[in-house]
Amino acid sequence: MTSTLRVEIAPATVEETGALTTMVRTSAAYTGEYRVMVANQTIDAAYIAQHLTRVAHGPDGELLGFVTLQVPGRGGPGEGEVDFMFVADDAQGRGIGRLLIEDLVEQAAALGLHRLHAVSHPPSAGFYRGCGFRDVAVIEPYGRIGWSRPHLVLTLG
């Protein structure tokens, strides 16, 4: 699906960190038992200084979503991990998530990475598969996370 919206993707700014945190903590995808996973997550200046963080803005500058990359993450040298991938609740289904992943793939390739990992929120695994990720493992429950999560990878290039 291609977004019919004019979307600009750019590096996140410190001024946006509060909105990014709110997007994570209030996401409708993390209701019920899943809320514990995001309830205390914070995206702050230190986080965006350490991790590639890309934001999608709509034509009026509204924040539509964001994606982050951890390097190193899971895997070995030349591999990174999608850490956060969120699209605003009212912007979902318009192709914004796919645009963010496509941008992240370009950014990761420019960094010399050859593989991306994603440990997915179970209801979001189909999104990653639709973007070309493939299942490689299952992360068993631990700590406050009481459910299994798919571990997926995408080979770049």
Solvent accessible surface area in square Angstrom, and as a share of the most:
residue,aa,sasa,rsa
1,M,151,0.68
2,T,112,0.65
3,S,15,0.10
4,T,139,0.81
5,L,48,0.24
6,R,138,0.50
7,V,30,0.17
8,E,102,0.46
9,I,43,0.22
10,A,33,0.26
11,P,87,0.55
12,A,15,0.11
13,T,62,0.36
14,V,85,0.49
15,E,153,0.69
16,E,29,0.13
17,T,16,0.09
18,G,48,0.46
19,A,51,0.40
20,L,0,0.00
21,T,16,0.09
22,T,77,0.45
23,M,23,0.10
24,V,0,0.00
25,R,93,0.34
26,T,86,0.50
27,S,5,0.03
28,A,60,0.47
29,A,43,0.34
30,Y,23,0.09
31,T,76,0.44
32,G,65,0.62
33,E,114,0.51
34,Y,42,0.16
35,R,74,0.27
36,V,62,0.35
37,M,31,0.14
38,V,5,0.03
39,A,42,0.33
40,N,124,0.64
41,Q,51,0.23
42,T,68,0.40
43,I,3,0.01
44,D,62,0.32
45,A,47,0.36
46,A,73,0.57
47,Y,31,0.12
48,I,29,0.15
49,A,91,0.71
50,Q,141,0.63
51,H,23,0.10
52,L,55,0.27
53,T,7,0.04
54,R,26,0.09
55,V,0,0.00
56,A,0,0.00
57,H,38,0.17
58,G,5,0.05
59,P,58,0.37
60,D,133,0.69
61,G,48,0.46
62,E,74,0.33
63,L,35,0.18
64,L,8,0.04
65,G,0,0.00
66,F,0,0.00
67,V,0,0.00
68,T,0,0.00
69,L,2,0.01
70,Q,47,0.21
71,V,75,0.43
72,P,119,0.75
73,G,26,0.25
74,R,80,0.29
75,G,53,0.51
76,G,32,0.30
77,P,133,0.84
78,G,26,0.25
79,E,19,0.08
80,G,0,0.00
81,E,19,0.09
82,V,7,0.04
83,D,56,0.29
84,F,18,0.08
85,M,32,0.14
86,F,17,0.07
87,V,19,0.11
88,A,16,0.12
89,D,71,0.37
90,D,118,0.61
91,A,1,0.01
92,Q,94,0.42
93,G,59,0.57
94,R,95,0.35
95,G,11,0.11
96,I,2,0.01
97,G,8,0.08
98,R,79,0.29
99,L,51,0.25
100,L,0,0.00
101,I,4,0.02
102,E,83,0.37
103,D,19,0.10
104,L,0,0.00
105,V,39,0.22
106,E,115,0.52
107,Q,49,0.22
108,A,0,0.00
109,A,55,0.43
110,A,91,0.70
111,L,109,0.54
112,G,56,0.54
113,L,17,0.08
114,H,84,0.38
115,R,71,0.26
116,L,0,0.00
117,H,13,0.06
118,A,1,0.01
119,V,25,0.14
120,S,2,0.01
121,H,10,0.05
122,P,41,0.26
123,P,87,0.55
124,S,34,0.22
125,A,3,0.02
126,G,45,0.43
127,F,69,0.29
128,Y,16,0.06
129,R,111,0.41
130,G,44,0.43
131,C,20,0.12
132,G,46,0.44
133,F,6,0.03
134,R,134,0.49
135,D,71,0.37
136,V,67,0.39
137,A,48,0.37
138,V,89,0.51
139,I,32,0.16
140,E,109,0.49
141,P,62,0.39
142,Y,124,0.47
143,G,78,0.75
144,R,130,0.47
145,I,15,0.07
146,G,59,0.57
147,W,27,0.10
148,S,45,0.29
149,R,13,0.05
150,P,22,0.14
151,H,23,0.10
152,L,0,0.00
153,V,5,0.03
154,L,26,0.13
155,T,81,0.47
156,L,20,0.10
157,G,128,1.23
